[in-house]
């Protein structure tokens, strides 16, 4: 039917649920979960995503259209309260919401480490979203950035989605097997590219990459714990520059929400290269291969900068 064709087309363009005329049966909170679900549901249905491009799951404010979507979806997949705190109370008594994916079996979970936090004073006076900050010792919710975890999530989804698509069990299992095979190839490719770069110094602005780093033996020299709502003052920029200068040649990776001028002000006159990492895959097309594109782009962007050192 025409409406279903248009729905699939719009979802394939990566549009959020609020942009769609009809509510799909499967709704994920963030793009990476949508990409994994798209691999599992290939040829069966097209999952949608709640958060629009550029929105942070740590501080998102639900709109009325989002609330309607959550009420109408037949299946809701979310990571857990460590990531989407704004959903915890809403989904507590929501029968359509499956258990948070963070509780899926066979996942490897890690805890967050210390960050180079130079904005504590500013955030102490910021009453709009500071409770969503990452804190040392809490569970790292960016579980999708390890191929092994993505495989575990896909298996969990495939088993669960049989209830929603009882006539598609064979197709769900075939899609899962194809996804797992592609992940094996991707994992080998990333290991080959990234293993020689172990020990190269780099900094990030968001402690989001620990699962990916653990998988390939990488480790950021430091995490500049900044808020995109609160830009650092001159004193803090100087402190960050001192840290960069003490390390020597290094890479600094921003995320899409951080303007390039912040990197420029930090690195001016220093032997520092810059790049961009997007743990949410904001611009990745929603296809059965979308998750692999997300991880491959992350690895390529890391390697392209680190190989210059």
MARDODO-809962 format. One line per field, with one value per atom (N, C-alpha, C): residue number from 1; z, y, x. Coordinates in steps of 0.1 Angstrom, whole numbers, plus 5000, padded with zeros to 4 digits. Example, Ala and Ser with C-alpha at 12.3 -4.5 7.8 and 13.67 -1.06 7.14 Angstrom:
REM residues 2
num	(1; 1; 1; 2; 2; 2)
Z	(5078; 5078; 5078; 5071; 5071; 5079)
Y	(4943; 4955; 4967; 4978; 4989; 5000)
X	(5132; 5123; 5132; 5128; 5137; 5129)
//
This chain:
REM residues 309
num	(1; 1; 1; 2; 2; 2; 3; 3; 3; 4; 4; 4; 5; 5; 5; 6; 6; 6; 7; 7; 7; 8; 8; 8; 9; 9; 9; 10; 10; 10; 11; 11; 11; 12; 12; 12; 13; 13; 13; 14; 14; 14; 15; 15; 15; 16; 16; 16; 17; 17; 17; 18; 18; 18; 19; 19; 19; 20; 20; 20; 21; 21; 21; 22; 22; 22; 23; 23; 23; 24; 24; 24; 25; 25; 25; 26; 26; 26; 27; 27; 27; 28; 28; 28; 29; 29; 29; 30; 30; 30; 31; 31; 31; 32; 32; 32; 33; 33; 33; 34; 34; 34; 35; 35; 35; 36; 36; 36; 37; 37; 37; 38; 38; 38; 39; 39; 39; 40; 40; 40; 41; 41; 41; 42; 42; 42; 43; 43; 43; 44; 44; 44; 45; 45; 45; 46; 46; 46; 47; 47; 47; 48; 48; 48; 49; 49; 49; 50; 50; 50; 51; 51; 51; 52; 52; 52; 53; 53; 53; 54; 54; 54; 55; 55; 55; 56; 56; 56; 57; 57; 57; 58; 58; 58; 59; 59; 59; 60; 60; 60; 61; 61; 61; 62; 62; 62; 63; 63; 63; 64; 64; 64; 65; 65; 65; 66; 66; 66; 67; 67; 67; 68; 68; 68; 69; 69; 69; 70; 70; 70; 71; 71; 71; 72; 72; 72; 73; 73; 73; 74; 74; 74; 75; 75; 75; 76; 76; 76; 77; 77; 77; 78; 78; 78; 79; 79; 79; 80; 80; 80; 81; 81; 81; 82; 82; 82; 83; 83; 83; 84; 84; 84; 85; 85; 85; 86; 86; 86; 87; 87; 87; 88; 88; 88; 89; 89; 89; 90; 90; 90; 91; 91; 91; 92; 92; 92; 93; 93; 93; 94; 94; 94; 95; 95; 95; 96; 96; 96; 97; 97; 97; 98; 98; 98; 99; 99; 99; 100; 100; 100; 101; 101; 101; 102; 102; 102; 103; 103; 103; 104; 104; 104; 105; 105; 105; 106; 106; 106; 107; 107; 107; 108; 108; 108; 109; 109; 109; 110; 110; 110; 111; 111; 111; 112; 112; 112; 113; 113; 113; 114; 114; 114; 115; 115; 115; 116; 116; 116; 117; 117; 117; 118; 118; 118; 119; 119; 119; 120; 120; 120; 121; 121; 121; 122; 122; 122; 123; 123; 123; 124; 124; 124; 125; 125; 125; 126; 126; 126; 127; 127; 127; 128; 128; 128; 129; 129; 129; 130; 130; 130; 131; 131; 131; 132; 132; 132; 133; 133; 133; 134; 134; 134; 135; 135; 135; 136; 136; 136; 137; 137; 137; 138; 138; 138; 139; 139; 139; 140; 140; 140; 141; 141; 141; 142; 142; 142; 143; 143; 143; 144; 144; 144; 145; 145; 145; 146; 146; 146; 147; 147; 147; 148; 148; 148; 149; 149; 149; 150; 150; 150; 151; 151; 151; 152; 152; 152; 153; 153; 153; 154; 154; 154; 155; 155; 155; 156; 156; 156; 157; 157; 157; 158; 158; 158; 159; 159; 159; 160; 160; 160; 161; 161; 161; 162; 162; 162; 163; 163; 163; 164; 164; 164; 165; 165; 165; 166; 166; 166; 167; 167; 167; 168; 168; 168; 169; 169; 169; 170; 170; 170; 171; 171; 171; 172; 172; 172; 173; 173; 173; 174; 174; 174; 175; 175; 175; 176; 176; 176; 177; 177; 177; 178; 178; 178; 179; 179; 179; 180; 180; 180; 181; 181; 181; 182; 182; 182; 183; 183; 183; 184; 184; 184; 185; 185; 185; 186; 186; 186; 187; 187; 187; 188; 188; 188; 189; 189; 189; 190; 190; 190; 191; 191; 191; 192; 192; 192; 193; 193; 193; 194; 194; 194; 195; 195; 195; 196; 196; 196; 197; 197; 197; 198; 198; 198; 199; 199; 199; 200; 200; 200; 201; 201; 201; 202; 202; 202; 203; 203; 203; 204; 204; 204; 205; 205; 205; 206; 206; 206; 207; 207; 207; 208; 208; 208; 209; 209; 209; 210; 210; 210; 211; 211; 211; 212; 212; 212; 213; 213; 213; 214; 214; 214; 215; 215; 215; 216; 216; 216; 217; 217; 217; 218; 218; 218; 219; 219; 219; 220; 220; 220; 221; 221; 221; 222; 222; 222; 223; 223; 223; 224; 224; 224; 225; 225; 225; 226; 226; 226; 227; 227; 227; 228; 228; 228; 229; 229; 229; 230; 230; 230; 231; 231; 231; 232; 232; 232; 233; 233; 233; 234; 234; 234; 235; 235; 235; 236; 236; 236; 237; 237; 237; 238; 238; 238; 239; 239; 239; 240; 240; 240; 241; 241; 241; 242; 242; 242; 243; 243; 243; 244; 244; 244; 245; 245; 245; 246; 246; 246; 247; 247; 247; 248; 248; 248; 249; 249; 249; 250; 250; 250; 251; 251; 251; 252; 252; 252; 253; 253; 253; 254; 254; 254; 255; 255; 255; 256; 256; 256; 257; 257; 257; 258; 258; 258; 259; 259; 259; 260; 260; 260; 261; 261; 261; 262; 262; 262; 263; 263; 263; 264; 264; 264; 265; 265; 265; 266; 266; 266; 267; 267; 267; 268; 268; 268; 269; 269; 269; 270; 270; 270; 271; 271; 271; 272; 272; 272; 273; 273; 273; 274; 274; 274; 275; 275; 275; 276; 276; 276; 277; 277; 277; 278; 278; 278; 279; 279; 279; 280; 280; 280; 281; 281; 281; 282; 282; 282; 283; 283; 283; 284; 284; 284; 285; 285; 285; 286; 286; 286; 287; 287; 287; 288; 288; 288; 289; 289; 289; 290; 290; 290; 291; 291; 291; 292; 292; 292; 293; 293; 293; 294; 294; 294; 295; 295; 295; 296; 296; 296; 297; 297; 297; 298; 298; 298; 299; 299; 299; 300; 300; 300; 301; 301; 301; 302; 302; 302; 303; 303; 303; 304; 304; 304; 305; 305; 305; 306; 306; 306; 307; 307; 307; 308; 308; 308; 309; 309; 309)
Z	(5000; 5000; 5000; 4995; 4993; 5007; 5017; 5030; 5036; 5034; 5040; 5032; 5019; 5011; 5016; 5018; 5022; 5036; 5045; 5058; 5058; 5050; 5049; 5043; 5033; 5027; 5036; 5044; 5054; 5065; 5070; 5080; 5074; 5062; 5055; 5055; 5054; 5054; 5068; 5078; 5092; 5099; 5095; 5101; 5114; 5124; 5137; 5136; 5146; 5146; 5144; 5151; 5150; 5136; 5127; 5113; 5105; 5110; 5102; 5105; 5094; 5095; 5103; 5103; 5111; 5120; 5131; 5141; 5137; 5135; 5132; 5144; 5143; 5153; 5163; 5158; 5166; 5167; 5179; 5182; 5191; 5187; 5195; 5199; 5210; 5215; 5207; 5204; 5198; 5185; 5176; 5163; 5163; 5172; 5171; 5173; 5183; 5185; 5172; 5166; 5154; 5143; 5142; 5132; 5134; 5147; 5150; 5147; 5151; 5149; 5134; 5126; 5112; 5105; 5111; 5106; 5109; 5121; 5125; 5117; 5114; 5108; 5093; 5087; 5073; 5065; 5056; 5048; 5055; 5068; 5076; 5079; 5085; 5089; 5091; 5093; 5094; 5108; 5117; 5130; 5129; 5138; 5139; 5151; 5151; 5163; 5169; 5182; 5189; 5189; 5192; 5192; 5179; 5176; 5163; 5162; 5150; 5148; 5156; 5162; 5170; 5184; 5188; 5202; 5211; 5223; 5232; 5241; 5242; 5250; 5265; 5269; 5283; 5288; 5278; 5283; 5274; 5268; 5259; 5266; 5261; 5267; 5257; 5262; 5253; 5249; 5236; 5231; 5231; 5230; 5230; 5219; 5208; 5197; 5201; 5209; 5214; 5223; 5232; 5242; 5235; 5224; 5217; 5210; 5204; 5198; 5207; 5219; 5230; 5234; 5234; 5237; 5226; 5214; 5202; 5197; 5200; 5195; 5201; 5194; 5199; 5206; 5203; 5210; 5211; 5223; 5226; 5231; 5224; 5229; 5233; 5246; 5251; 5258; 5261; 5267; 5282; 5289; 5303; 5309; 5322; 5328; 5329; 5328; 5328; 5316; 5305; 5293; 5291; 5291; 5288; 5301; 5310; 5323; 5322; 5311; 5309; 5306; 5304; 5301; 5312; 5322; 5333; 5339; 5343; 5350; 5340; 5328; 5318; 5314; 5313; 5309; 5320; 5332; 5344; 5343; 5339; 5338; 5324; 5315; 5301; 5296; 5293; 5290; 5276; 5268; 5255; 5255; 5266; 5267; 5272; 5264; 5269; 5280; 5287; 5297; 5290; 5297; 5292; 5286; 5274; 5267; 5275; 5283; 5292; 5301; 5303; 5311; 5302; 5289; 5281; 5285; 5283; 5287; 5277; 5282; 5274; 5271; 5277; 5275; 5284; 5279; 5287; 5291; 5304; 5309; 5316; 5315; 5321; 5329; 5337; 5345; 5339; 5342; 5337; 5346; 5339; 5346; 5349; 5355; 5358; 5346; 5346; 5335; 5340; 5330; 5333; 5333; 5345; 5346; 5350; 5341; 5344; 5344; 5345; 5345; 5357; 5368; 5379; 5385; 5386; 5392; 5384; 5370; 5362; 5363; 5363; 5364; 5377; 5388; 5401; 5401; 5392; 5391; 5380; 5373; 5362; 5366; 5367; 5372; 5360; 5348; 5337; 5330; 5336; 5329; 5335; 5346; 5352; 5358; 5361; 5367; 5356; 5343; 5333; 5330; 5338; 5336; 5339; 5333; 5336; 5349; 5357; 5370; 5371; 5376; 5377; 5386; 5381; 5388; 5383; 5376; 5372; 5359; 5356; 5345; 5332; 5323; 5310; 5301; 5297; 5290; 5275; 5270; 5255; 5250; 5254; 5252; 5237; 5228; 5214; 5207; 5213; 5206; 5207; 5212; 5211; 5202; 5192; 5183; 5190; 5201; 5208; 5215; 5220; 5226; 5216; 5204; 5193; 5189; 5189; 5186; 5197; 5209; 5220; 5220; 5216; 5215; 5204; 5192; 5181; 5184; 5191; 5195; 5204; 5213; 5223; 5215; 5206; 5198; 5189; 5183; 5174; 5182; 5194; 5202; 5207; 5209; 5214; 5203; 5191; 5180; 5174; 5177; 5173; 5178; 5190; 5196; 5188; 5182; 5174; 5160; 5155; 5141; 5141; 5146; 5148; 5135; 5124; 5111; 5105; 5111; 5105; 5113; 5120; 5128; 5119; 5108; 5100; 5094; 5090; 5084; 5095; 5107; 5118; 5121; 5121; 5124; 5113; 5100; 5089; 5089; 5093; 5094; 5105; 5116; 5127; 5123; 5117; 5112; 5103; 5093; 5084; 5091; 5101; 5109; 5116; 5123; 5130; 5121; 5109; 5100; 5096; 5093; 5089; 5101; 5113; 5124; 5126; 5123; 5124; 5114; 5102; 5092; 5097; 5101; 5106; 5117; 5127; 5139; 5134; 5125; 5120; 5113; 5105; 5098; 5107; 5117; 5127; 5135; 5139; 5147; 5139; 5126; 5117; 5116; 5115; 5113; 5126; 5137; 5150; 5159; 5158; 5167; 5166; 5154; 5153; 5160; 5163; 5168; 5183; 5190; 5204; 5210; 5220; 5227; 5221; 5210; 5204; 5213; 5217; 5226; 5219; 5225; 5220; 5232; 5229; 5239; 5233; 5241; 5237; 5247; 5243; 5251; 5258; 5256; 5261; 5264; 5276; 5279; 5273; 5260; 5253; 5246; 5246; 5237; 5244; 5256; 5264; 5259; 5254; 5249; 5236; 5227; 5215; 5218; 5227; 5231; 5237; 5246; 5251; 5241; 5231; 5220; 5212; 5211; 5202; 5208; 5221; 5229; 5228; 5227; 5227; 5240; 5243; 5255; 5254; 5256; 5255; 5266; 5262; 5272; 5283; 5279; 5289; 5283; 5291; 5287; 5293; 5284; 5288; 5290; 5303; 5306; 5305; 5293; 5290; 5287; 5288; 5284; 5272; 5262; 5250; 5254; 5265; 5269; 5276; 5282; 5289; 5283; 5276; 5269; 5280; 5279; 5289; 5288; 5299; 5299; 5296; 5296; 5292; 5302; 5315; 5324; 5321; 5318; 5316; 5303; 5293; 5280; 5282; 5290; 5293; 5300; 5310; 5316; 5307; 5297; 5287; 5278; 5275; 5266; 5273; 5286; 5294; 5293; 5295; 5295; 5281; 5270; 5257; 5254; 5259; 5256; 5263; 5275; 5283; 5277; 5268; 5262; 5249; 5243; 5230; 5218; 5207; 5195; 5199; 5196; 5200; 5191; 5192; 5185; 5195; 5191; 5199; 5191; 5196; 5188; 5195; 5187; 5191; 5187; 5191; 5186; 5179; 5171; 5163; 5171; 5184; 5191; 5195; 5194; 5198; 5186; 5186; 5175; 5172; 5159; 5156; 5163; 5166; 5172; 5185; 5193; 5205; 5204; 5194; 5191; 5187; 5178; 5173; 5184; 5194; 5205; 5214; 5215; 5223; 5217; 5204; 5197; 5190; 5190; 5183; 5188; 5179; 5183; 5189; 5191; 5196; 5185; 5188; 5179; 5181; 5177; 5180; 5167; 5164; 5152; 5157; 5149; 5154; 5144; 5150; 5142; 5149; 5143; 5149; 5150; 5161; 5163; 5166; 5161; 5164; 5168; 5182; 5187; 5184; 5179; 5176; 5161; 5153; 5138; 5133; 5136; 5132; 5117; 5109; 5095; 5087; 5095; 5089; 5084; 5072; 5066; 5074; 5075; 5083; 5073; 5073; 5065; 5073; 5067; 5074; 5077; 5069; 5071; 5079; 5084; 5090; 5102; 5110; 5122; 5119; 5109; 5105; 5100; 5093; 5088; 5100; 5110; 5122; 5128; 5130; 5137; 5128; 5115; 5106; 5105; 5104; 5103; 5116; 5128; 5140; 5140; 5136; 5135; 5125; 5113; 5103; 5108; 5114; 5119; 5130; 5139; 5149; 5142; 5133; 5127; 5118; 5111; 5102; 5109; 5121; 5129; 5136; 5142; 5150; 5141; 5128; 5119; 5115; 5118; 5116; 5127; 5138; 5149; 5148)
Y	(4988; 5000; 5012; 5023; 5035; 5041; 5041; 5046; 5039; 5025; 5017; 5020; 5021; 5024; 5038; 5048; 5061; 5060; 5052; 5050; 5044; 5034; 5027; 5037; 5044; 5054; 5064; 5070; 5080; 5074; 5063; 5056; 5054; 5049; 5047; 5059; 5071; 5083; 5087; 5079; 5082; 5092; 5094; 5104; 5099; 5108; 5104; 5101; 5094; 5090; 5102; 5113; 5125; 5130; 5126; 5131; 5122; 5111; 5101; 5102; 5099; 5100; 5089; 5077; 5066; 5061; 5054; 5049; 5034; 5031; 5018; 5009; 4996; 4987; 4987; 4988; 4987; 5001; 5006; 5019; 5018; 5024; 5024; 5038; 5040; 5053; 5061; 5053; 5060; 5053; 5060; 5055; 5041; 5039; 5026; 5014; 5016; 5005; 5003; 5014; 5013; 5005; 5008; 5001; 4986; 4982; 4968; 4962; 4968; 4963; 4962; 4972; 4971; 4959; 4955; 4943; 4931; 4930; 4918; 4918; 4929; 4930; 4932; 4930; 4932; 4924; 4931; 4924; 4921; 4924; 4922; 4934; 4944; 4957; 4967; 4979; 4990; 4996; 4995; 5002; 5017; 5024; 5038; 5042; 5055; 5060; 5072; 5073; 5084; 5097; 5096; 5109; 5114; 5126; 5132; 5134; 5135; 5137; 5149; 5147; 5158; 5158; 5151; 5151; 5142; 5146; 5138; 5130; 5116; 5108; 5111; 5118; 5122; 5133; 5141; 5153; 5156; 5147; 5149; 5152; 5161; 5165; 5160; 5151; 5146; 5156; 5155; 5164; 5156; 5163; 5155; 5145; 5147; 5137; 5125; 5127; 5116; 5107; 5114; 5106; 5098; 5104; 5096; 5084; 5086; 5075; 5064; 5067; 5057; 5049; 5056; 5050; 5040; 5044; 5036; 5025; 5026; 5015; 5002; 4991; 4978; 4972; 4977; 4973; 4985; 4987; 4998; 4993; 4996; 4992; 5004; 5004; 5014; 5008; 5016; 5011; 5009; 5019; 5019; 5032; 5033; 5047; 5054; 5046; 5053; 5061; 5058; 5066; 5075; 5069; 5076; 5078; 5086; 5088; 5094; 5102; 5108; 5098; 5086; 5076; 5066; 5067; 5057; 5056; 5068; 5068; 5065; 5070; 5069; 5054; 5047; 5033; 5023; 5028; 5018; 5009; 5015; 5007; 5006; 5006; 5005; 4991; 4984; 4970; 4967; 4977; 4975; 4976; 4982; 4983; 4970; 4965; 4954; 4958; 4948; 4952; 4959; 4969; 4977; 4967; 4971; 4962; 4961; 4970; 4969; 4957; 4951; 4939; 4926; 4927; 4916; 4906; 4893; 4883; 4884; 4880; 4879; 4892; 4903; 4916; 4917; 4924; 4927; 4942; 4945; 4958; 4963; 4976; 4982; 4994; 4999; 5012; 5023; 5035; 5047; 5050; 5056; 5060; 5075; 5080; 5094; 5103; 5115; 5124; 5136; 5143; 5156; 5167; 5169; 5177; 5191; 5200; 5214; 5223; 5218; 5226; 5223; 5218; 5214; 5227; 5238; 5250; 5254; 5254; 5259; 5250; 5237; 5227; 5228; 5232; 5232; 5243; 5252; 5262; 5260; 5249; 5246; 5236; 5239; 5231; 5224; 5225; 5220; 5208; 5197; 5185; 5180; 5186; 5182; 5168; 5164; 5150; 5139; 5143; 5134; 5132; 5139; 5137; 5123; 5119; 5106; 5108; 5098; 5098; 5086; 5088; 5077; 5066; 5053; 5042; 5037; 5046; 5041; 5033; 5025; 5016; 5025; 5021; 5028; 5023; 5032; 5028; 5027; 5030; 5030; 5016; 5007; 4993; 4988; 4996; 4992; 4994; 5000; 5003; 4991; 4980; 4967; 4958; 4952; 4943; 4931; 4926; 4915; 4918; 4931; 4935; 4937; 4942; 4943; 4930; 4920; 4906; 4901; 4904; 4900; 4907; 4920; 4928; 4922; 4919; 4914; 4900; 4892; 4879; 4881; 4890; 4893; 4898; 4907; 4913; 4902; 4894; 4883; 4874; 4870; 4861; 4868; 4881; 4888; 4891; 4895; 4899; 4887; 4875; 4864; 4865; 4871; 4873; 4883; 4893; 4903; 4899; 4890; 4886; 4870; 4864; 4849; 4841; 4847; 4840; 4842; 4850; 4854; 4848; 4837; 4832; 4828; 4821; 4817; 4829; 4839; 4851; 4859; 4860; 4866; 4859; 4846; 4838; 4839; 4840; 4841; 4855; 4865; 4879; 4880; 4873; 4873; 4866; 4855; 4848; 4856; 4863; 4872; 4883; 4889; 4900; 4896; 4884; 4879; 4876; 4871; 4869; 4882; 4892; 4905; 4911; 4909; 4914; 4908; 4895; 4888; 4894; 4897; 4903; 4917; 4925; 4939; 4939; 4930; 4929; 4926; 4917; 4914; 4926; 4933; 4945; 4956; 4959; 4969; 4966; 4953; 4949; 4951; 4947; 4949; 4963; 4972; 4987; 4993; 4989; 4997; 4991; 4978; 4973; 4980; 4983; 4990; 5004; 5010; 5023; 5023; 5012; 5011; 5020; 5028; 5036; 5050; 5053; 5066; 5075; 5087; 5096; 5103; 5103; 5111; 5114; 5125; 5129; 5130; 5128; 5129; 5138; 5143; 5152; 5145; 5132; 5124; 5110; 5105; 5092; 5081; 5080; 5072; 5060; 5059; 5050; 5038; 5036; 5026; 5012; 5009; 4995; 4993; 5003; 5002; 5001; 5009; 5009; 4996; 4990; 4977; 4966; 4967; 4957; 4957; 4969; 4970; 4975; 4975; 4978; 4993; 5001; 5016; 5021; 5033; 5040; 5055; 5063; 5078; 5082; 5092; 5098; 5105; 5110; 5117; 5120; 5123; 5127; 5141; 5150; 5164; 5165; 5164; 5163; 5177; 5180; 5193; 5191; 5202; 5202; 5210; 5205; 5214; 5226; 5225; 5236; 5247; 5243; 5253; 5253; 5263; 5264; 5268; 5262; 5265; 5280; 5286; 5299; 5299; 5310; 5312; 5304; 5304; 5297; 5282; 5277; 5262; 5259; 5267; 5264; 5264; 5272; 5272; 5259; 5254; 5242; 5230; 5230; 5220; 5220; 5232; 5234; 5229; 5232; 5227; 5212; 5206; 5191; 5186; 5192; 5188; 5190; 5201; 5204; 5195; 5190; 5181; 5167; 5163; 5150; 5150; 5161; 5162; 5159; 5155; 5152; 5143; 5147; 5139; 5143; 5136; 5138; 5142; 5152; 5156; 5153; 5146; 5142; 5149; 5157; 5163; 5154; 5158; 5152; 5162; 5158; 5168; 5180; 5178; 5189; 5199; 5196; 5206; 5213; 5227; 5235; 5233; 5234; 5233; 5244; 5255; 5266; 5262; 5253; 5249; 5241; 5232; 5225; 5234; 5244; 5254; 5262; 5266; 5274; 5266; 5253; 5244; 5240; 5239; 5233; 5243; 5256; 5266; 5267; 5265; 5266; 5254; 5243; 5231; 5220; 5210; 5199; 5189; 5194; 5186; 5185; 5173; 5171; 5168; 5172; 5171; 5162; 5156; 5148; 5148; 5141; 5140; 5125; 5122; 5109; 5111; 5102; 5103; 5089; 5087; 5074; 5070; 5080; 5077; 5074; 5077; 5074; 5083; 5096; 5104; 5105; 5104; 5105; 5091; 5081; 5067; 5064; 5059; 5055; 5042; 5041; 5030; 5019; 5009; 4997; 4985; 4974; 4962; 4962; 4970; 4971; 4984; 4992; 5005; 5004; 4994; 4993; 4991; 4983; 4981; 4994; 5002; 5015; 5024; 5024; 5032; 5029; 5016; 5012; 5014; 5011; 5013; 5027; 5036; 5050; 5055; 5050; 5053; 5049; 5037; 5032; 5039; 5042; 5049; 5063; 5070; 5084; 5084; 5074; 5073; 5070; 5061; 5057; 5068; 5075; 5085; 5095; 5099; 5109; 5103; 5091; 5085; 5081; 5078; 5074; 5086; 5098; 5110; 5112; 5105; 5108; 5100)
X	(5008; 5000; 5009; 5003; 5011; 5016; 5007; 5011; 5023; 5023; 5034; 5047; 5046; 5058; 5064; 5055; 5060; 5066; 5060; 5065; 5079; 5081; 5094; 5104; 5100; 5109; 5114; 5105; 5109; 5118; 5114; 5123; 5137; 5137; 5150; 5159; 5152; 5160; 5164; 5161; 5165; 5157; 5145; 5136; 5131; 5129; 5124; 5109; 5104; 5090; 5081; 5084; 5075; 5073; 5082; 5081; 5072; 5068; 5061; 5046; 5038; 5024; 5017; 5024; 5018; 5029; 5025; 5034; 5037; 5050; 5054; 5052; 5052; 5050; 5062; 5074; 5086; 5092; 5094; 5100; 5112; 5123; 5135; 5138; 5145; 5147; 5158; 5169; 5180; 5184; 5191; 5195; 5202; 5212; 5219; 5210; 5201; 5191; 5182; 5179; 5171; 5179; 5192; 5200; 5201; 5202; 5203; 5189; 5179; 5165; 5162; 5168; 5166; 5172; 5184; 5191; 5182; 5177; 5169; 5155; 5150; 5137; 5138; 5149; 5151; 5141; 5134; 5124; 5111; 5110; 5098; 5090; 5098; 5092; 5103; 5099; 5109; 5107; 5117; 5116; 5118; 5112; 5114; 5122; 5126; 5134; 5127; 5128; 5121; 5129; 5141; 5149; 5153; 5151; 5155; 5170; 5175; 5189; 5194; 5205; 5211; 5207; 5197; 5192; 5200; 5203; 5210; 5201; 5203; 5195; 5196; 5207; 5210; 5201; 5196; 5189; 5177; 5171; 5160; 5147; 5139; 5126; 5115; 5107; 5096; 5086; 5082; 5071; 5058; 5047; 5034; 5034; 5039; 5039; 5048; 5058; 5066; 5058; 5051; 5043; 5032; 5026; 5016; 5023; 5035; 5042; 5045; 5049; 5052; 5039; 5028; 5016; 5011; 5014; 5008; 5017; 5030; 5039; 5036; 5038; 5035; 5048; 5059; 5071; 5081; 5086; 5095; 5109; 5119; 5133; 5141; 5146; 5154; 5166; 5177; 5189; 5186; 5182; 5180; 5181; 5178; 5178; 5191; 5202; 5215; 5217; 5209; 5210; 5198; 5186; 5174; 5166; 5172; 5166; 5152; 5150; 5137; 5125; 5129; 5118; 5115; 5124; 5123; 5109; 5104; 5091; 5079; 5081; 5070; 5068; 5080; 5079; 5077; 5077; 5076; 5064; 5053; 5041; 5036; 5045; 5042; 5043; 5032; 5033; 5039; 5040; 5046; 5061; 5066; 5081; 5087; 5096; 5103; 5113; 5118; 5128; 5140; 5145; 5156; 5167; 5171; 5181; 5194; 5197; 5208; 5208; 5196; 5194; 5194; 5196; 5196; 5207; 5205; 5216; 5227; 5239; 5251; 5258; 5253; 5259; 5272; 5282; 5293; 5292; 5291; 5289; 5302; 5304; 5316; 5311; 5320; 5317; 5325; 5320; 5327; 5339; 5349; 5361; 5361; 5372; 5373; 5374; 5368; 5369; 5377; 5383; 5390; 5379; 5373; 5361; 5365; 5364; 5368; 5356; 5344; 5332; 5323; 5329; 5321; 5314; 5321; 5315; 5303; 5305; 5294; 5282; 5284; 5273; 5266; 5273; 5267; 5256; 5257; 5246; 5237; 5239; 5230; 5220; 5207; 5197; 5189; 5195; 5187; 5195; 5195; 5200; 5213; 5218; 5231; 5230; 5218; 5216; 5218; 5220; 5222; 5237; 5246; 5260; 5264; 5275; 5281; 5289; 5289; 5296; 5305; 5317; 5326; 5320; 5321; 5316; 5303; 5295; 5282; 5283; 5273; 5273; 5274; 5283; 5284; 5273; 5264; 5252; 5254; 5266; 5268; 5272; 5263; 5265; 5267; 5261; 5260; 5274; 5284; 5296; 5306; 5302; 5310; 5303; 5310; 5303; 5297; 5304; 5298; 5285; 5284; 5272; 5261; 5264; 5254; 5249; 5257; 5253; 5243; 5246; 5237; 5224; 5224; 5212; 5203; 5210; 5203; 5196; 5203; 5198; 5185; 5187; 5176; 5164; 5166; 5155; 5148; 5156; 5151; 5142; 5146; 5138; 5125; 5126; 5114; 5105; 5110; 5101; 5093; 5096; 5088; 5074; 5073; 5059; 5051; 5058; 5051; 5049; 5058; 5057; 5058; 5047; 5048; 5050; 5046; 5048; 5062; 5071; 5083; 5095; 5093; 5104; 5116; 5114; 5125; 5133; 5125; 5132; 5140; 5134; 5141; 5154; 5154; 5166; 5176; 5171; 5180; 5187; 5179; 5185; 5195; 5192; 5201; 5214; 5214; 5226; 5234; 5227; 5235; 5241; 5234; 5240; 5252; 5251; 5263; 5275; 5272; 5283; 5290; 5282; 5287; 5295; 5291; 5298; 5311; 5312; 5325; 5335; 5331; 5340; 5344; 5334; 5336; 5346; 5344; 5353; 5368; 5369; 5383; 5389; 5381; 5386; 5390; 5382; 5385; 5397; 5398; 5410; 5423; 5422; 5434; 5438; 5428; 5431; 5436; 5430; 5432; 5443; 5445; 5456; 5469; 5474; 5487; 5487; 5475; 5474; 5472; 5473; 5472; 5484; 5480; 5490; 5491; 5485; 5485; 5476; 5481; 5473; 5462; 5450; 5439; 5429; 5421; 5412; 5398; 5388; 5374; 5366; 5355; 5347; 5335; 5335; 5323; 5327; 5325; 5330; 5320; 5320; 5311; 5317; 5330; 5337; 5344; 5341; 5348; 5346; 5334; 5332; 5340; 5340; 5347; 5362; 5367; 5381; 5385; 5377; 5380; 5381; 5372; 5372; 5385; 5392; 5403; 5416; 5416; 5428; 5432; 5422; 5425; 5422; 5427; 5423; 5426; 5416; 5417; 5427; 5435; 5444; 5436; 5424; 5416; 5402; 5393; 5379; 5377; 5375; 5372; 5357; 5353; 5339; 5333; 5328; 5322; 5307; 5299; 5285; 5284; 5276; 5274; 5264; 5258; 5250; 5258; 5269; 5278; 5292; 5295; 5308; 5319; 5331; 5341; 5346; 5349; 5355; 5370; 5376; 5390; 5399; 5396; 5405; 5404; 5392; 5391; 5398; 5396; 5403; 5418; 5423; 5438; 5442; 5433; 5436; 5436; 5427; 5426; 5439; 5442; 5454; 5467; 5468; 5479; 5480; 5468; 5468; 5472; 5467; 5471; 5486; 5491; 5505; 5514; 5510; 5519; 5520; 5510; 5510; 5519; 5520; 5527; 5517; 5522; 5513; 5502; 5489; 5478; 5466; 5455; 5443; 5432; 5423; 5412; 5399; 5390; 5378; 5366; 5359; 5347; 5335; 5323; 5311; 5303; 5293; 5286; 5280; 5277; 5270; 5281; 5294; 5304; 5309; 5308; 5312; 5327; 5331; 5345; 5354; 5348; 5356; 5361; 5354; 5359; 5373; 5373; 5385; 5396; 5392; 5402; 5408; 5400; 5406; 5415; 5412; 5420; 5433; 5433; 5445; 5453; 5449; 5457; 5471; 5481; 5495; 5501; 5492; 5497; 5498; 5506; 5508; 5496; 5484; 5472; 5464; 5459; 5451; 5436; 5427; 5413; 5405; 5394; 5385; 5372; 5362; 5349; 5344; 5338; 5332; 5318; 5310; 5295; 5290; 5289; 5285; 5271; 5263; 5249; 5246; 5257; 5255; 5244; 5244; 5233; 5230; 5240; 5238; 5238; 5238; 5238; 5224; 5223; 5210; 5205; 5192; 5186; 5184; 5194; 5193; 5197; 5197; 5201; 5216; 5224; 5238; 5242; 5232; 5235; 5243; 5242; 5250; 5265; 5267; 5281; 5287; 5279; 5284; 5287; 5279; 5282; 5295; 5297; 5310; 5322; 5320; 5331; 5335; 5326; 5329; 5336; 5331; 5338; 5353; 5355; 5369; 5377; 5371; 5379; 5382; 5373; 5376; 5387; 5386; 5397; 5410; 5410; 5423; 5429; 5420; 5425; 5433; 5429; 5436; 5448; 5447; 5457; 5469; 5466; 5477; 5486; 5482; 5490; 5500; 5499; 5508; 5521)
//
